[in-house]
């Protein structure tokens, strides 16, 4: 019984990896800034919803990778445009 469960988990893991590898490229990332707190957050554009709650604005252009978005956030933090 344990062997079947282990095999099932392995197959599910391989299927998930194949699905991720076959999915289209990500749409990109941008920085959003919450107006009440000044907190900046990286938003993944492939998420099909909008951030919740309202009260934010887009603080950067779209960049292709998370590393690029982290660099933008770091610059905004150092310049004092974002908090935390």
Residue pairs with C-beta under 8 A, 6 or more apart in sequence:
26 44
26 45
26 46
26 64
27 44
27 45
27 46
27 62
28 45
28 62
28 63
28 64
29 42
29 43
29 44
29 45
29 62
29 63
29 64
29 65
29 66
29 68
29 69
30 42
30 43
30 45
30 58
30 59
30 60
30 61
30 62
30 63
30 69
31 40
31 41
31 42
31 43
31 58
31 59
31 60
31 69
31 72
31 73
31 76
31 82
32 40
32 41
32 42
32 43
32 51
32 56
32 57
32 58
32 59
33 39
33 40
33 41
33 56
33 57
33 59
33 76
33 81
33 82
34 40
34 41
34 55
34 56
35 55
35 56
35 57
36 55
37 83
38 82
38 83
39 82
39 83
39 84
40 59
40 73
40 76
40 77
40 81
40 82
40 83
40 84
41 51
41 56
42 66
42 69
42 70
42 73
43 51
44 66
45 62
59 76
59 81
59 82
60 69
60 72
60 76
63 69
63 72
73 82
76 82
77 83
77 84
